[in-house]
């Protein structure tokens, strides 16, 4: 119960203190223009199923670009701003606090996702066509959870490499593809699909794709189960990475492995 309360408190703190103002407005504008370009290309192709899929994938892509790496940078700022001391003396472990931070950042990026969704509707001037709307809606929270879990992992990884400039610029786009935000996982090249199958959001997005196509409930349920199972696995991996970071802070007062 105490850990839950810490996650909630950290969530609201991060949600309130994450960057706003003109930098955030410009970020949303950049997401909107990218979304408009991609939506227009798919609209011209005439593939209504892919267009419906991107109505979810592109807003998640917008959220993803805003969240990735910010958790690691916020820990670095807290270490050198001397506020990390209060975290270290807390009985709550660092990975739990970092997870609360990540959830706060994900929620803070929701407006960017909503704007991207609205841009798609403006471009195509029609609502997405979905065969099984009920299962489609139920798949969406799992996709967001998968996104949050992988953001949590990459936030810890940012810390491990001391936030080296440029290291994650390519990963932002790569993981967006592997998570299934751009195309269904089954459409990826043969070398990428097995890697994507290791990510929880990819399975949740596959359930989104199956619900659009009207596939059987069994296939959609399999995607849900795999998304939940892999979310737990990746959370445990991140927990271990954060414990390494925590030990290094206590011993050497540094975040990275250098």
Secondary structure by P-SEA (a helix, b strand, c coil): caaaaaaaaaaaaaaacccccaaaaaaaaaaaaaaaaaaaaaaaacaaaaaaaaacaaaaaaaaaaccaaaaaaaaaaaaaccccccccccccaaaaaaaaaaaaaaaaaaaaaaaaaaaaaacccccccccaaaaaaaaaaaaaaaaaaaaaaaaaaaaacccccccaaaaaaaaaaacccccccccccccaaaaaacaaaaaaaaaaaaaacccaaaaaaaaaaaaaaaaaaaaaaaaaaaaaaaaaacccccccc
